[in-house]
Amino acid sequence: MIIESMVRKHGDGISPSLTQWGERVVLRCLLAGLVVLGLSSCATLVSNATNQLTDNLSAAILDSNDVETIKEAIPAYLVLIDSLVVGERPSPSLLLAAAKLNGAFAVLVSAERSQKLTTKALNYARRGACLESESLCDLAAIDYAVFEQRVKTLEPDEIAPAFALAVAWTSWIQAHSADWAAVGQLARVKGLMNRVIELDDGFDDGGAHLYMGGLETVLPASMGGNPEKGRGHFEKAIQYSEGRFLMAKVVYAEQYAKLMFDQALHDKLLEEVVSADPVAPNLTLINTVAQEQARQLLLESNDYF
């Protein structure tokens, strides 16, 4: 998950560039859901073992270069974490983990299933974020002036749930882009993501900047977008990851360079991705995906420009 109705229309669906951007950005969150699942404190030993297991699984998956095997494996973990959320009082961290995993997997399935998964993810994120901070409760329902005031008062210890909510919200809007009620919530998502950046410019290794870069460059300047502001966000996302997060350059090339019709920048960014070493702690999987996408975009470059 800046919607098709505001930009290049393709029937009742979302703009292809937005859909592709959403898929690229959200894939980096795919394993964020494999966090400590927080089993009951009545079995500390089991809980510790579970924590170690999930940590090891996360590391193994994020460091893998076998994309297809990972895609096939994710549904099992999706069912596992959903089963833990059905308890009477799931913890905020468990709810937010469930939101991340459901929302991320949504980009790999059909449109109909994606709508169901992103709705579930947003519900989890809203519940988890609200439990973490009263300021994050009912942000979609309150008056916009009240929303703005709430967001302005968010403190540094509220960044993580705010970011998780903004990511789930973005994915939900993307999946429901034909629904004007969903489209109308986009300004709130941007406001929330901007607050995350204000509180911690480098949060999630610049992940918030990558999202904002995508949001600012879907529309050309003549239609209300801010491509140059988006470019700044992309540059910061690359800077904070020290160039190791290759997907940032792919999104930068496809969203900004194509929008500005800058083939030189487009090809330069993608060639850097293709020639880079994809192996990096917790980034190997997504970097492998980024290289596959970069090669395809380079093959299509002359046709586009």
Secondary structure, 3 states (H helix, E strand, C coil): CCCHHHCCCECCECCHHHHHHHHHHHHCCCCCCCCCCCCCHHHHHHHHHHHHHHHHHHHHHHCCCCHHHHHHHHHHHHHHHHHHHCCCCCCHHHHHHHHHHHHHHHHHCCHHHHHHHHHHHHHHHHHHHHHHCHHHCCCCCCCHHHHHHHHHCCCHHHHHHHHHHHHHHHHHHHHCCCCHHHHCCHHHHHHHHHHHHHHCCCHHHHHHHHHHHHHHCCCCHHHCCCHHHHHHHHHHHHHHCCCCCCHHHHHHHHHHHHHCCCHHHHHHHHHHHHHCCCCCCCCHHHHHHHHHHHHHHHHHHHHHC
